[in-house]
Amino acid sequence: MAQLVVTYGMPADPAAFADHYRDVHIPLARAIPGLRRFEVSAGPVLTPEGPSDVHMTATLYFDSLADIAAAFASPQGQAAAADVAGFATGGASMLMFETREV
């Protein structure tokens, strides 16, 4: 299993971010080939010390890192990636990794 974790910084307009993410970005992301599961954080994103500068996280699950690369090379993946600049006014960071159960 492989994961793509996206962290979104605080947007200039949280309500506009939420509306766009729900109405536009989620449908684009769900169309990405090879996507197995898609989760977003609910409520505040905290650290052990308290609040963080992260507004929201999204975790996308794929079978492998190669599948993530293929997914984002696809037209659907390109569309989802291009959409981020339109709503993520607080910035976005992505991490990709394979996982194993321990």
DAPEQUI-V305151 format. One record per residue. RES is the residue in one small letter. PHI is phi in degrees with one decimal (none if undefined). NEAR is the number of other C-alpha atoms within 8 Angstrom. Layout:
<<RES:PHI:NEAR> <RES:PHI:NEAR>>
This chain:
<<m:none:9> <a:-131.7:13> <q:-127.5:14> <l:-116.8:12> <v:-109.7:11> <v:-112.4:11> <t:-111.3:12> <y:-107.2:14> <g:-72.9:13> <m:-60.3:11> <p:-78.3:13> <a:-63.2:6> <d:-132.2:6> <p:-56.8:8> <a:-67.5:6> <a:-65.6:8> <f:-57.6:11> <a:-60.5:8> <d:-63.0:9> <h:-65.0:10> <y:-59.7:10> <r:-67.1:9> <d:-85.9:8> <v:-117.4:9> <h:-71.1:12> <i:-59.0:9> <p:-60.3:9> <l:-63.4:12> <a:-65.8:10> <r:-64.2:8> <a:-84.0:9> <i:-66.4:13> <p:-65.2:8> <g:87.2:9> <l:-67.2:12> <r:-97.8:8> <r:-156.9:7> <f:-142.8:10> <e:-128.1:7> <v:-127.4:8> <s:-68.5:9> <a:-120.3:5> <g:85.7:4> <p:-65.7:8> <v:-98.2:11> <l:-112.0:8> <t:-111.8:7> <p:-58.7:4> <e:-87.1:5> <g:134.5:6> <p:-59.2:8> <s:-118.5:8> <d:-92.1:6> <v:-96.0:10> <h:-81.7:12> <m:-157.8:12> <t:-122.2:12> <a:-130.2:11> <t:-123.4:11> <l:-112.3:12> <y:-108.5:12> <f:-134.1:14> <d:-74.8:9> <s:-158.4:9> <l:-63.1:12> <a:-61.8:6> <d:-67.3:10> <i:-64.2:12> <a:-60.2:8> <a:-65.0:8> <a:-61.4:13> <f:-82.3:12> <a:-85.4:8> <s:-74.8:10> <p:-57.6:7> <q:-66.8:13> <g:-66.0:15> <q:-63.1:10> <a:-64.7:9> <a:-64.9:12> <a:-64.9:8> <a:-66.2:8> <d:-66.3:9> <v:-55.9:10> <a:-62.4:7> <g:-79.2:7> <f:-132.3:11> <a:-87.9:12> <t:-66.1:10> <g:-92.7:9> <g:87.8:9> <a:-146.2:10> <s:-124.3:7> <m:-123.6:8> <l:-125.2:8> <m:-126.4:9> <f:-162.2:8> <e:-91.3:9> <t:-123.4:7> <r:-144.2:5> <e:-77.3:3> <v:-123.8:2>>
